Amino acid sequence: MHILLVEDDPMLRQLVRRNLAAEGFAVDTAATVEEADSALNATQFDAVLLDLSLPDGDGIELLKRLRQKRDAVPVIAVTARDGVDDRVRGLNLGADDYVVKPFATEELVARMRAVLRRPAEALGVKLACGNLELDPASGSVTVEGRAVIVPRKELAVLEMLMRRAGRVVARAALEQSVYSLGEEIGSNAMDANISRLRRRLAEAGARATIHAVRGVGYLIGAPAAGGA
């Protein structure tokens, strides 16, 4: 999952980013409303962690603009404001949840996974392709009920492909879902991820296969029941 963290405190920003990365999230950061706007216009994120007190404006205004554009990206408001009125205002303007500083990383991760499971975005529905199943909420992968260990970057690739099973996913979209902005990406990094993932699934007996579409990207599919 690709997260945008909007936080102006550099130490807290780095701490939260590091902790979320350790939990398997790809995290981009912004320190101002302007930086957040630029990031949101350039990239599709799975969720936003939004500090409501920013040096160049109020995060609430950014939230309002998102919802006015009918952008349904899940937003968790992160702030030192602990008054009931602030919480109600944020939620009424479209925040999906609210975390008050200081907070424990475990709580933040739990709340993030909760908003990502909500059916409005279909993020928590188990994904299946042939005998391969992926649970986005837990990150677990199984083949006919047998667990398959899949590293974080390959898991992000697999989830993106399975959400669009039978359709081509552009290489750029896959890279965007796996790597943070500014993270150096080798010219064959995605090919290497795909190659390892194919081998892992084949060894596990998955009937789903990943196909390359030359010059475009990749797709995952499985033979029809009774097919070869």
WOFENTA-V874873 format. One record per residue. N is the residue number from 1. RES is the residue in one letter. NEAR is the number of other ideal C-beta (glycine too) atoms within 8 Angstrom. D_CENTER is the distance of its C-alpha to the mean C-alpha in whole Angstrom. Layout:
BEGIN
n: {N;N}
res: {RES;RES}
near: {NEAR;NEAR}
d_center: {D_CENTER;D_CENTER}
END
This chain:
BEGIN
n: {1;2;3;4;5;6;7;8;9;10;11;12;13;14;15;16;17;18;19;20;21;22;23;24;25;26;27;28;29;30;31;32;33;34;35;36;37;38;39;40;41;42;43;44;45;46;47;48;49;50;51;52;53;54;55;56;57;58;59;60;61;62;63;64;65;66;67;68;69;70;71;72;73;74;75;76;77;78;79;80;81;82;83;84;85;86;87;88;89;90;91;92;93;94;95;96;97;98;99;100;101;102;103;104;105;106;107;108;109;110;111;112;113;114;115;116;117;118;119;120;121;122;123;124;125;126;127;128;129;130;131;132;133;134;135;136;137;138;139;140;141;142;143;144;145;146;147;148;149;150;151;152;153;154;155;156;157;158;159;160;161;162;163;164;165;166;167;168;169;170;171;172;173;174;175;176;177;178;179;180;181;182;183;184;185;186;187;188;189;190;191;192;193;194;195;196;197;198;199;200;201;202;203;204;205;206;207;208;209;210;211;212;213;214;215;216;217;218;219;220;221;222;223;224;225;226;227;228}
res: {M;H;I;L;L;V;E;D;D;P;M;L;R;Q;L;V;R;R;N;L;A;A;E;G;F;A;V;D;T;A;A;T;V;E;E;A;D;S;A;L;N;A;T;Q;F;D;A;V;L;L;D;L;S;L;P;D;G;D;G;I;E;L;L;K;R;L;R;Q;K;R;D;A;V;P;V;I;A;V;T;A;R;D;G;V;D;D;R;V;R;G;L;N;L;G;A;D;D;Y;V;V;K;P;F;A;T;E;E;L;V;A;R;M;R;A;V;L;R;R;P;A;E;A;L;G;V;K;L;A;C;G;N;L;E;L;D;P;A;S;G;S;V;T;V;E;G;R;A;V;I;V;P;R;K;E;L;A;V;L;E;M;L;M;R;R;A;G;R;V;V;A;R;A;A;L;E;Q;S;V;Y;S;L;G;E;E;I;G;S;N;A;M;D;A;N;I;S;R;L;R;R;R;L;A;E;A;G;A;R;A;T;I;H;A;V;R;G;V;G;Y;L;I;G;A;P;A;A;G;G;A}
near: {10;15;15;16;13;16;13;10;7;7;6;9;13;8;8;14;11;8;10;15;10;6;8;8;10;12;13;14;10;12;11;11;13;7;10;15;10;9;13;13;5;6;10;5;12;9;14;14;14;14;12;13;9;14;5;6;8;9;15;10;9;14;15;10;9;13;10;6;6;5;7;6;11;13;12;17;14;12;14;6;9;6;6;5;6;11;12;8;9;14;9;6;10;10;12;8;10;10;12;8;8;2;9;5;10;6;9;15;11;8;11;14;9;9;12;15;10;11;7;5;8;6;10;9;7;7;12;8;10;9;10;15;10;13;10;14;9;5;9;7;14;10;13;6;4;8;6;11;5;10;6;6;8;12;13;13;15;13;12;12;14;14;7;10;13;6;6;9;11;8;9;7;10;15;11;10;11;11;8;8;8;4;6;3;8;6;4;6;9;12;7;9;12;12;8;9;13;10;8;11;14;8;6;9;9;12;9;14;10;12;8;7;9;4;3;7;12;13;14;14;10;12;7;5;3;3;5;2}
d_center: {2;3;6;9;12;15;18;21;23;22;23;20;18;18;19;15;13;15;15;11;11;14;12;9;6;7;9;11;14;16;20;21;21;22;19;16;18;18;14;13;16;15;11;9;6;4;6;10;12;15;18;21;24;23;26;26;26;24;21;22;23;20;18;22;21;18;19;22;20;19;15;14;10;10;12;14;17;18;22;25;26;27;30;29;30;27;25;26;26;22;21;24;22;19;17;15;16;18;19;22;23;24;21;20;17;17;17;14;12;14;14;10;10;13;11;8;11;13;15;15;12;13;9;12;14;15;15;18;20;24;24;21;18;15;13;10;11;13;11;15;17;20;23;26;25;25;22;20;19;16;15;11;11;13;11;8;11;12;10;10;13;14;12;15;18;21;20;19;16;17;17;15;12;11;12;10;7;9;10;11;13;17;16;19;18;21;23;22;19;17;21;21;17;18;22;21;19;22;24;22;22;26;27;25;27;24;26;23;23;21;23;23;24;26;25;22;19;19;19;19;22;25;28;30;31;35;34;34}
END
